Amino acid sequence: MTTQQIIAFSVIGLMMAIFIWDRFRYDVVACCALVLAVATGIVPPEKAFSGFSDDIVIIVGSALIVSAGVARSGIVDAAIKRLFPNLNTLHTQLALLMIAVALLSAFIKNIGALAIMMPVAFQFARKSGVSPSKYLMPMSFAALLGGLMTQVGTSPNIVVSRLRQEMTGTSFTMFDFTPTGAILTVVGITFLLFFHWLVPSRTKQNHAIEDVVEIKNYTSEVAITDQSTLLERALSDLVKLGDGEVIATAVLRGGTRRAPFPDLTLRSDDIVILEGPSAAIDRIVSQGKLKLSGKPLTKDGLPDRNIISLEAIVSQDSSLTGLSAKELALSYTRGVNILAISRHGERLKERLGSMTLGVGDVLLLQGSRASLAALLQDFGLLPLAQREVMLGTRRRAFIPLLILALAMATTAVGLAPVPVAFFAAALGMVVFRAIPLTDIYKAVDGPILVMLAALIPVSDSLRTSGGSDLIAGWLGVVAMNLPAWGALGLILVSAMAVTPFLNNAATVLVMAPIAASFATSLGFRPEAFLMAVAIGAGCDFLTPVGHQCNTLVFGPGGYKFSDYPRLGLPLSALIILVSVPALLFVWPVK
């Protein structure tokens, strides 16, 4: 080994040990490793920040924005509720999510499939009172497994097909990967379904102050319109859309107040007073096509597209104390609607306009940024937190899915590379207002992107120093004395081990020629060995950095580095045990 190789192995080994130790935040560790790599000369100074322009950073950052746009639309969640209304247990919810992600990943980029389904996982987590970490890692692993089933499912399959074309003159076809890939997907999802308890319950590591502020007892009123999907349906159907988080405290019809019996039939112009978290009320409003209180806010006679919702507290010095919303007439005098009110320890049953405001009341206000800022200043209101409040904000349900579908289609037919397609999709979310400008950088997980950008040149030092070639030489020596199944297993394990330090496509480029020449020297046909390289490169279950799907869920799931091998190590062992006989059966070496 040369000095450069020894240093490269040492820096990467030390970095991984500190990651697993988990005493310092992951982006800080990655940046320290980058500085150390530059200082020791294994990363040239001019290459130190090359990771910030790497495709993986663009893909992950763009996918986070796309996922936020899809989550904001609520369309996937609504479809799941319509098609699978009785998914109330963790097992059934997890099974649906993993199967959906795996099937989607077979035909579209697996990170795109994961981005589509992540919002549903968060919704299930809120509904079940379970940490999102219980869903996200199994979903990521299912996306990796699903990508094994077709030629276009994952980058290693595409690269290994091209290499086979160069070596033998015949490429793998679209569904040559399906027999083995389908077996591994079924076995893997079954394992994840029964052993998901290996994933610890985590909370997001990078909490902002707004993440811990949650008002659970907002009172709001909604109106049934002629366009409502709940017209002439029972009140229980309306409440059901809130997933058990919302109750109806009264129904107003004409000048009378009706008791909120579950079998009460809703009619046009009925006013329903609801109590619950704003996000749950928002689901009822958006899915039921209901009308919130307040007048439509316009600009130059057209609907104002820059309307936001904000939470504010009535302070002790506020001039609103003792007044009602009807007396204030904020909709007409200030261009601001009061959408909901929360009063600690008290259940409010009056209409919003009749409630007398008091010190400590929390108001959910709707208006433009300028009008809300002026209102807070003039009336002595204190903004509760600058966090996203969906209730009362404008959304276009199908736009995010159309944007994502277009991005997936362009990559599938080769019109655009994946980074460009995802970047364009993220931009489309902004241009078509699927996600507000102010929420873009909230959606992008900065520490994750910094960690990735710092790790890329450090990991690449293994290749530039010749360390990967050295590993390949060792493999050739060891495998010469092994039987076919042993040699195949060694190639598979080696590809799995190398993938966290190279990207999966680079792993195939390094390992596939070695596997093919090694198989030829032993008198074996190369197909099974090439497939083994593709499977090993596509199945990184041990770290959050070997594949962008694992990176995508790392921050939102609140995971630690050490969480991945807890579930990923036994899954990797299972994949190895199943892959070798499956490959030998589907692709005989003799």
C-alpha positions in Angstrom: 0.0 0.0 0.0 1.2 3.5 -0.8 1.2 6.3 1.7 -1.8 8.0 0.0 -3.8 4.8 0.2 -3.0 4.3 3.9 -4.1 7.9 4.6 -7.3 7.5 2.5 -8.3 4.3 4.3 -7.4 5.9 7.7 -9.4 9.2 7.1 -12.5 7.3 5.9 -12.2 4.7 8.7 -11.9 7.5 11.4 -14.8 9.4 9.9 -17.1 6.4 9.9 -16.1 5.6 13.5 -17.0 9.1 14.6 -20.3 8.9 12.7 -21.2 5.8 14.5 -20.0 7.2 17.9 -22.6 10.0 17.3 -21.3 12.6 19.6 -21.1 15.3 17.0 -23.6 16.4 14.3 -23.1 14.6 11.0 -22.4 17.7 8.8 -19.7 18.9 11.2 -18.0 15.5 11.1 -18.1 15.4 7.3 -16.7 18.9 7.1 -13.9 18.0 9.5 -13.1 14.9 7.4 -12.9 17.1 4.3 -10.5 19.5 5.9 -8.4 16.6 7.2 -8.3 15.0 3.7 -7.2 18.3 2.1 -4.6 18.8 4.8 -3.1 15.3 4.3 -3.1 15.7 0.5 -5.5 13.0 -0.5 -8.0 15.6 -1.7 -6.4 18.4 -3.9 -7.5 21.9 -2.7 -9.0 22.6 -6.1 -11.3 19.6 -5.6 -12.2 20.3 -2.0 -15.6 21.8 -2.9 -16.4 19.8 -6.0 -19.1 18.0 -4.0 -21.3 21.1 -3.9 -21.8 20.8 -7.6 -22.2 17.0 -7.6 -25.4 15.5 -9.2 -26.3 13.8 -5.9 -26.5 17.0 -4.0 -28.8 18.5 -6.7 -31.0 15.4 -6.8 -31.5 15.2 -3.0 -32.1 18.9 -2.6 -34.5 19.0 -5.5 -36.3 15.9 -4.3 -36.9 17.5 -0.9 -38.6 20.4 -2.5 -40.6 18.2 -4.8 -41.7 16.1 -1.8 -42.8 19.2 0.1 -44.8 20.3 -2.9 -46.5 16.9 -3.1 -47.2 17.0 0.6 -48.7 20.4 0.4 -51.2 19.3 -2.3 -52.6 16.5 -0.2 -53.7 14.7 -3.3 -51.8 11.4 -2.6 -53.1 11.3 0.9 -56.7 11.8 -0.3 -56.2 9.0 -2.9 -54.9 6.6 -0.2 -57.9 7.4 2.0 -60.3 6.8 -0.8 -58.8 3.5 -2.0 -57.7 2.2 1.4 -59.9 3.8 4.1 -59.3 1.2 6.8 -55.5 1.3 7.2 -55.3 2.0 10.9 -52.4 -0.2 12.0 -48.7 0.2 11.6 -48.3 -3.1 9.8 -51.0 -2.4 7.2 -49.8 1.2 6.6 -46.2 0.1 6.3 -47.1 -2.7 3.9 -49.0 -0.3 1.6 -46.2 2.2 1.6 -43.4 -0.3 0.9 -45.3 -2.1 -1.8 -46.3 1.2 -3.5 -42.7 2.5 -3.3 -41.2 -0.8 -4.6 -43.6 -1.0 -7.6 -43.1 2.7 -8.5 -39.3 2.3 -8.2 -39.4 -0.5 -10.8 -40.4 2.0 -13.5 -39.4 5.5 -12.3 -36.3 6.8 -10.4 -36.5 5.3 -6.9 -35.9 8.6 -5.2 -38.9 10.0 -7.2 -41.0 7.1 -6.0 -39.9 7.8 -2.4 -40.6 11.5 -2.7 -44.2 10.8 -3.8 -44.9 8.5 -0.9 -43.1 10.3 2.0 -45.9 12.8 2.6 -48.3 9.8 3.1 -45.9 8.3 5.6 -45.9 11.5 7.7 -49.7 11.6 7.5 -49.9 7.9 8.7 -47.4 8.7 11.5 -49.6 11.6 12.8 -52.7 9.5 12.5 -51.2 6.6 14.4 -49.1 8.5 16.9 -46.0 6.7 15.7 -42.6 8.3 14.9 -42.1 8.9 11.2 -38.8 7.0 11.6 -40.7 3.8 11.8 -41.9 4.3 8.2 -39.1 6.2 6.4 -36.2 3.8 6.6 -38.2 0.7 5.5 -39.6 2.8 2.7 -36.2 3.8 1.5 -35.0 0.1 1.6 -38.1 -0.9 -0.3 -37.3 1.7 -2.9 -33.9 0.2 -3.4 -35.3 -3.3 -3.6 -38.0 -2.2 -6.1 -35.3 -0.6 -8.4 -33.7 -4.1 -8.8 -36.7 -5.4 -10.8 -36.1 -3.6 -14.2 -33.3 -2.3 -16.3 -34.4 1.3 -15.7 -35.2 0.9 -12.0 -31.8 2.0 -10.7 -28.5 3.3 -12.1 -26.4 0.1 -11.5 -28.8 -1.9 -13.7 -28.4 0.6 -16.6 -24.6 0.7 -16.2 -24.2 -3.1 -16.0 -26.4 -3.5 -19.1 -24.1 -1.1 -21.0 -21.0 -2.9 -19.8 -22.4 -6.3 -20.9 -23.1 -4.8 -24.3 -19.4 -3.7 -24.5 -18.1 -7.1 -23.3 -20.3 -9.6 -25.0 -22.2 -7.6 -27.7 -25.5 -8.3 -26.0 -27.1 -6.0 -23.5 -29.5 -7.0 -20.7 -33.1 -6.3 -21.6 -35.7 -4.4 -19.7 -37.0 -7.4 -17.8 -33.9 -9.6 -17.5 -33.6 -8.2 -14.0 -37.2 -9.1 -13.0 -37.0 -12.7 -11.9 -34.1 -12.2 -9.4 -35.2 -8.6 -8.5 -38.8 -9.7 -7.8 -37.7 -12.5 -5.5 -35.4 -10.1 -3.6 -38.2 -7.5 -3.4 -40.7 -9.9 -2.0 -38.3 -11.4 0.5 -37.0 -8.0 1.5 -40.4 -6.4 2.0 -41.5 -9.4 4.0 -38.5 -9.1 6.3 -39.0 -5.3 6.7 -42.7 -5.9 7.6 -41.9 -8.3 10.4 -38.6 -6.8 11.6 -39.4 -3.0 11.4 -39.2 -3.0 15.2 -35.4 -2.9 14.7 -35.8 0.7 13.7 -35.7 3.0 16.7 -38.3 5.7 17.3 -36.5 9.0 16.5 -37.5 12.6 16.3 -36.0 15.1 13.8 -32.6 16.1 15.0 -32.6 19.7 13.7 -35.6 21.1 15.5 -36.5 24.7 14.9 -38.5 26.5 17.5 -41.6 26.3 15.3 -41.5 22.5 15.3 -42.3 22.3 19.0 -45.1 24.8 18.9 -48.4 23.1 18.4 -51.9 24.4 19.1 -54.3 21.4 19.4 -57.5 23.1 20.2 -58.2 25.6 17.5 -61.9 26.4 17.0 -62.9 27.2 13.4 -66.1 27.3 11.4 -66.7 26.0 7.9 -69.6 26.3 5.5 -71.1 23.6 3.4 -71.5 24.8 -0.2 -73.2 23.4 -3.3 -69.8 22.2 -4.6 -68.9 20.4 -1.4 -68.3 16.7 -1.5 -70.0 16.4 1.8 -73.4 17.8 0.7 -76.3 15.6 1.8 -73.9 13.3 3.7 -73.7 12.6 7.4 -71.7 14.8 9.8 -69.7 11.7 10.8 -68.3 11.6 7.2 -67.0 15.2 7.7 -65.4 14.4 11.0 -63.8 11.2 9.6 -61.7 13.3 7.2 -59.9 14.7 10.3 -58.5 11.2 11.2 -59.9 11.4 14.7 -58.2 14.7 15.5 -61.2 17.0 15.0 -64.6 17.1 16.7 -67.7 19.0 15.7 -69.1 21.1 18.5 -72.1 22.6 16.8 -74.0 22.8 13.5 -75.7 26.1 12.6 -78.6 26.0 10.1 -80.4 29.2 9.4 -80.9 30.8 12.8 -80.9 27.6 14.8 -78.2 25.6 16.4 -78.3 21.8 15.9 -76.7 19.3 18.1 -73.7 17.7 16.4 -75.1 14.1 16.1 -73.0 11.9 13.9 -76.0 11.0 11.6 -77.1 14.6 11.1 -77.4 15.2 7.3 -75.4 18.2 6.1 -77.2 20.7 3.8 -76.0 23.7 1.7 -75.2 26.8 3.8 -74.8 24.8 7.0 -72.1 26.2 9.3 -70.1 23.6 11.2 -68.0 24.6 14.2 -64.9 22.4 14.5 -62.3 22.0 17.1 -58.8 20.5 16.5 -55.3 21.1 15.2 -55.1 23.5 12.2 -53.6 20.8 9.9 -56.4 18.4 10.6 -59.1 21.1 10.0 -57.3 21.9 6.8 -57.6 18.3 5.6 -61.3 18.5 6.2 -61.6 21.8 4.3 -59.5 20.8 1.3 -60.9 17.3 0.9 -64.5 18.3 1.6 -64.3 21.4 -0.6 -65.7 23.5 2.3 -65.6 27.3 2.8 -63.8 28.9 5.7 -65.1 31.9 7.5 -64.2 35.4 6.3 -64.5 37.0 2.9 -62.4 36.2 -0.2 -59.2 38.3 -0.2 -58.6 40.0 -3.5 -56.0 42.2 -5.2 -57.1 44.5 -8.1 -60.3 42.5 -8.3 -58.6 39.1 -8.6 -57.9 36.5 -6.0 -54.6 37.4 -4.2 -52.1 34.5 -4.8 -49.8 35.7 -2.0 -52.0 35.0 0.9 -50.5 33.3 3.9 -51.7 32.1 7.3 -50.1 33.1 10.6 -50.6 32.4 14.3 -50.5 35.3 16.8 -51.2 35.7 20.5 -53.3 38.5 22.0 -50.9 40.2 24.4 -51.7 42.0 27.6 -51.3 45.3 25.9 -53.3 44.5 22.8 -56.1 46.8 21.9 -58.1 43.8 20.7 -58.9 42.7 24.3 -62.6 42.8 25.0 -63.6 43.1 21.4 -65.2 40.6 19.0 -64.2 39.8 15.5 -67.5 41.1 14.3 -66.9 44.4 16.0 -63.4 44.6 14.5 -64.5 43.8 10.9 -60.9 43.1 10.1 -61.8 41.6 6.7 -63.1 44.9 5.5 -60.8 47.3 7.4 -57.5 45.4 7.2 -57.9 42.7 4.5 -57.3 40.0 7.2 -59.5 37.1 8.1 -59.7 35.3 11.5 -59.8 31.7 10.5 -59.6 30.1 14.0 -59.2 30.9 17.7 -57.6 28.9 20.4 -58.2 29.5 24.2 -56.2 27.4 26.6 -58.3 25.1 28.8 -61.6 26.1 27.3 -63.8 24.7 24.6 -65.3 27.4 22.4 -68.8 26.8 21.0 -69.7 30.3 19.7 -69.3 31.5 16.2 -65.9 33.2 15.5 -67.4 36.6 14.9 -69.2 36.6 18.3 -66.3 35.5 20.5 -64.9 38.2 22.7 -61.1 38.2 22.5 -59.0 37.9 25.6 -55.4 38.0 26.7 -53.6 34.8 25.7 -56.0 33.9 22.9 -54.2 32.5 19.9 -55.6 33.7 16.5 -55.0 32.0 13.2 -55.0 34.9 10.8 -55.1 35.0 7.0 -53.9 37.8 4.8 -51.0 39.2 2.8 -47.6 39.6 4.4 -47.9 43.3 4.4 -51.4 43.4 5.9 -50.5 40.9 8.6 -47.3 42.7 9.6 -49.3 46.0 10.0 -52.0 44.3 12.0 -49.5 42.7 14.4 -47.8 46.1 15.0 -50.9 48.2 15.3 -52.9 46.0 17.6 -50.1 44.6 19.8 -50.2 41.0 18.7 -47.3 38.6 19.1 -46.5 36.2 16.3 -46.5 32.7 17.8 -43.9 31.2 15.4 -42.9 31.5 11.8 -44.0 28.1 10.8 -46.1 26.8 7.9 -49.8 26.9 8.6 -51.7 25.2 5.8 -55.2 26.2 6.8 -56.5 29.0 4.5 -53.6 28.9 2.0 -54.1 28.5 -1.7 -53.1 25.2 -3.3 -53.4 23.5 -6.7 -53.9 19.8 -5.9 -52.8 18.1 -9.2 -50.0 20.5 -10.2 -47.3 18.9 -8.1 -48.1 15.4 -9.3 -48.1 16.6 -12.9 -44.8 18.2 -12.5 -43.3 15.1 -10.9 -44.8 12.8 -13.6 -43.3 15.0 -16.3 -39.9 14.9 -14.7 -40.1 11.1 -14.4 -41.2 10.8 -18.0 -38.4 12.9 -19.4 -35.8 10.8 -17.5 -37.5 7.5 -18.6 -37.3 8.4 -22.3 -33.8 9.9 -22.0 -34.8 13.5 -22.8 -33.0 14.9 -19.7 -30.6 13.5 -17.1 -32.0 12.9 -13.6 -30.4 16.0 -11.9 -31.7 18.3 -14.6 -35.2 16.8 -14.5 -35.4 17.0 -10.7 -34.0 20.5 -10.6 -36.6 21.5 -13.2 -39.3 19.8 -11.2 -38.3 21.7 -8.0 -38.3 24.9 -10.0 -41.8 24.0 -11.4 -43.1 23.7 -7.9 -42.1 27.3 -7.3 -43.2 28.8 -10.6 -46.6 27.2 -10.4 -46.9 28.1 -6.7 -47.2 24.6 -5.5 -44.9 25.7 -2.7 -44.5 29.3 -1.5 -41.2 31.0 -2.0 -40.8 31.4 1.7 -41.0 27.6 2.2 -38.4 26.5 -0.3 -35.4 26.7 2.0 -37.4 25.2 4.8 -38.0 22.2 2.7 -34.3 21.8 1.8 -32.4 20.1 4.7 -29.2 22.2 4.8 -27.1 19.9 7.1 -27.9 16.9 4.9 -26.7 18.7 1.7 -23.6 20.0 3.4 -22.7 16.5 4.7 -23.2 15.0 1.2 -21.1 17.8 -0.5 -18.3 17.3 2.0 -18.3 13.5 1.8 -18.1 13.2 -1.9 -14.5 14.3 -2.4 -13.4 12.4 0.8 -15.0 9.2 -0.5 -13.6 9.7 -4.0 -10.1 9.7 -2.5 -10.4 5.9 -2.2 -10.6 5.8 -6.0 -8.0 8.5 -6.8 -5.4 7.0 -4.5 -5.8 3.6 -6.1 -7.4 2.1 -3.0 -10.4 0.7 -4.9 -8.0 -1.0 -7.4 -6.1 -2.4 -4.5 -9.3 -3.9 -3.1 -10.2 -5.3 -6.5 -6.8 -7.0 -6.7 -7.2 -8.6 -3.3 -10.6 -9.9 -4.3 -9.2 -11.6 -7.4 -6.6 -13.4 -5.3 -9.1 -14.6 -2.7 -11.8 -15.7 -5.2 -9.5 -17.8 -7.4 -9.8 -20.8 -4.9 -13.6 -20.5 -4.3 -16.5 -22.5 -5.8 -19.0 -20.7 -8.1 -21.4 -19.9 -5.3 -18.5 -18.6 -3.1 -17.0 -16.5 -5.8 -20.5 -15.1 -6.6 -21.1 -14.3 -3.0 -17.7 -12.6 -2.6 -18.4 -10.3 -5.6 -21.8 -9.4 -4.2 -20.5 -8.7 -0.7 -17.7 -6.6 -2.1 -20.0 -4.5 -4.2 -22.2 -3.9 -1.1 -19.1 -2.9 0.9 -17.7 -0.5 -1.7 -21.0 1.3 -2.5 -21.0 3.5 0.6 -17.7 5.0 -0.4 -18.3 5.3 -4.1 -21.6 6.1 -5.7 -23.5 3.1 -6.9 -22.8 3.7 -10.6 -19.1 4.1 -9.9 -19.1 0.9 -7.9 -20.5 -0.9 -11.0 -17.8 0.7 -13.2 -15.1 -0.5 -10.9 -16.4 -3.9 -9.9 -18.1 -5.2 -13.1 -15.0 -5.5 -15.3 -13.3 -7.3 -12.4 -16.3 -9.7 -11.9 -16.5 -10.4 -15.7 -12.8 -11.1 -16.2 -12.7 -13.1 -12.9 -15.7 -15.3 -14.1 -14.0 -15.8 -17.5 -10.8 -16.9 -15.9 -12.6 -19.5 -13.9 -14.5 -20.8 -16.9 -17.9 -19.3 -15.8 -20.4 -17.3 -17.8 -20.3 -13.7 -16.7 -24.0 -12.8 -16.5 -24.6 -14.0 -12.9 -21.5 -12.1 -11.8 -22.5 -8.9 -13.5 -26.0 -9.2 -11.9 -24.3 -9.7 -8.5 -22.4 -6.4 -9.0 -25.7 -4.6 -9.9 -27.5 -6.1 -6.9 -24.7 -5.3 -4.5 -24.3 -1.7 -5.8 -28.1 -1.2 -5.6 -28.5 -2.5 -2.1 -26.7 -0.1 0.3 -28.6 -0.7 3.5 -25.8 0.1 5.9 -25.3 3.9 5.7 -27.3 7.0 4.9 -24.7 8.2 2.3 -24.4 5.3 -0.1 -27.7 6.0 -1.9 -29.7 9.2 -2.2 -32.9 7.4 -1.0 -31.2 6.7 2.3 -30.0 10.3 2.5 -33.4 11.7 1.6 -35.0 10.1 4.8 -32.0 10.7 7.1 -32.9 14.2 8.3 -36.7 13.9 8.3 -36.5 10.6 10.1 -34.1 12.0 12.7 -31.8 8.9 12.3 -28.3 8.4 13.5 -25.7 6.7 11.4 -25.8 3.7 13.7 -29.5 3.2 13.0 -29.0 2.0 9.5 -27.0 -1.2 10.2 -29.5 -2.1 12.9 -32.0 -2.9 10.2 -29.7 -2.9 7.2 -27.2 -5.5 8.3 -29.6 -8.4 8.8 -31.4 -7.3 5.6 -28.1 -7.3 3.7 -27.3 -10.8 5.0 -30.7 -12.0 3.9 -30.3 -10.5 0.4 -26.9 -12.2 0.1 -28.3 -15.6 1.1 -31.2 -15.3 -1.3 -29.4 -13.7 -4.2 -26.7 -16.3 -4.7 -28.9 -19.3 -5.3 -31.4 -17.2 -7.2 -28.7 -15.9 -9.5 -27.3 -19.4 -10.0 -30.8 -20.7 -10.9 -31.8 -17.8 -13.2 -28.3 -17.3 -14.8 -26.4 -20.6 -14.7 -22.7 -20.1 -14.7 -22.0 -23.2 -16.9 
